[in-house]
Amino acid sequence: MFWKKGPEKEEQPKSEVEKLPGPRSIEELVGRHLVVDLKQNPDWVWQLRSVVRRIAVGKHRFDFRVFDAAKVATKGVKVKDYTSFDNYPELILYQGWFDKVSMEVHFEEKKAA
């Protein structure tokens, strides 16, 4: 019967490569840390964009890279996901990781050489 699933259809292998999300507004945890702890200008901080990827350690931990979309556009770089900056580390303003459950944020400021 075609409406009953067979065992071969129930166990479909998942792709080894996870699709990474595209650029978006920075996470609230990261933005709050920049404004409150590092005393950055809130108007500037909330205009920044970021890309994230899940860390294998936990399902609530993510690596992030923060960038200025205007500077990236002037360089002619297309940002698709987290790996877009592998060849352009000078365009990353901040990077690190955050945990949505424990509310931890760890990052370092990236400075161009």
C-alpha positions as CSV (number, residue, x, y, z in Angstrom):
1,M,0.0,0.0,0.0
2,F,1.5,3.3,-1.0
3,W,0.3,5.3,2.0
4,K,2.2,3.2,4.5
5,K,5.8,4.1,4.8
6,G,8.3,1.3,4.5
7,P,11.5,1.1,6.6
8,E,13.6,2.4,3.7
9,K,11.7,5.7,3.7
10,E,11.7,6.3,7.5
11,E,15.5,6.3,7.8
12,Q,16.8,8.8,5.3
13,P,20.3,9.9,6.0
14,K,20.8,13.6,6.9
15,S,23.3,15.7,5.1
16,E,26.7,15.9,6.9
17,V,27.0,19.6,6.0
18,E,24.6,21.9,7.9
19,K,23.3,24.8,6.0
20,L,24.6,28.0,7.6
21,P,22.2,31.0,8.1
22,G,22.8,34.2,6.2
23,P,23.7,37.6,7.7
24,R,21.2,39.2,10.1
25,S,21.1,41.7,12.9
26,I,23.4,41.0,15.8
27,E,22.2,38.9,18.7
28,E,20.8,40.8,21.6
29,L,23.4,39.2,24.0
30,V,26.3,40.4,21.8
31,G,24.9,43.8,21.3
32,R,24.1,44.3,24.9
33,H,27.7,43.3,25.9
34,L,29.1,45.8,23.4
35,V,27.0,48.7,24.6
36,V,27.0,48.0,28.4
37,D,30.4,46.5,29.0
38,L,32.5,47.9,26.3
39,K,30.7,51.3,26.2
40,Q,30.2,51.3,22.4
41,N,27.8,53.8,20.8
42,P,24.4,52.0,20.7
43,D,23.4,53.7,17.5
44,W,26.4,52.2,15.8
45,V,26.2,48.8,17.5
46,W,22.6,48.1,16.5
47,Q,23.4,48.9,12.8
48,L,26.0,46.1,12.7
49,R,25.2,42.7,11.2
50,S,26.4,39.2,12.1
51,V,26.7,35.7,10.8
52,V,26.5,32.6,13.1
53,R,27.2,28.9,13.0
54,R,26.3,26.3,15.6
55,I,29.1,24.9,17.7
56,A,29.4,21.1,18.0
57,V,29.8,21.4,21.8
58,G,26.2,22.3,22.6
59,K,23.0,22.9,20.7
60,H,22.5,26.3,22.2
61,R,26.1,27.6,21.5
62,F,26.9,29.6,18.4
63,D,30.1,31.1,16.9
64,F,29.5,34.6,15.6
65,R,31.2,37.2,13.5
66,V,30.1,40.8,13.6
67,F,30.7,43.1,10.7
68,D,29.8,46.5,9.3
69,A,27.6,45.9,6.2
70,A,28.6,49.3,4.7
71,K,32.3,48.5,4.8
72,V,31.8,45.1,3.4
73,A,29.7,46.5,0.5
74,T,32.5,49.0,-0.4
75,K,35.0,46.1,-0.6
76,G,32.6,44.3,-3.0
77,V,32.4,41.2,-0.8
78,K,29.2,39.1,-0.9
79,V,28.4,37.7,2.6
80,K,26.4,34.5,2.3
81,D,27.2,32.9,5.7
82,Y,29.8,32.4,8.5
83,T,32.5,31.1,6.1
84,S,32.3,34.2,3.8
85,F,34.9,35.9,6.1
86,D,37.4,33.1,6.0
87,N,39.3,34.9,3.2
88,Y,38.5,38.4,4.5
89,P,39.4,38.4,8.3
90,E,40.1,42.2,8.1
91,L,36.4,42.9,7.7
92,I,35.4,41.2,11.0
93,L,35.0,43.7,13.8
94,Y,34.2,41.1,16.6
95,Q,34.0,37.4,16.8
96,G,33.5,34.8,19.5
97,W,30.7,32.6,20.8
98,F,27.5,32.9,22.8
99,D,25.2,30.5,24.6
100,K,21.5,31.2,24.5
101,V,20.7,29.2,27.6
102,S,23.5,30.3,30.0
103,M,23.5,33.8,28.5
104,E,27.4,33.7,28.3
105,V,29.2,35.8,25.7
106,H,32.9,35.5,24.9
107,F,34.4,37.5,22.1
108,E,37.5,39.4,21.0
109,E,37.9,42.6,19.0
110,K,39.4,42.0,15.6
111,K,41.9,44.7,14.5
112,A,43.1,45.1,11.0
113,A,46.8,44.7,10.5
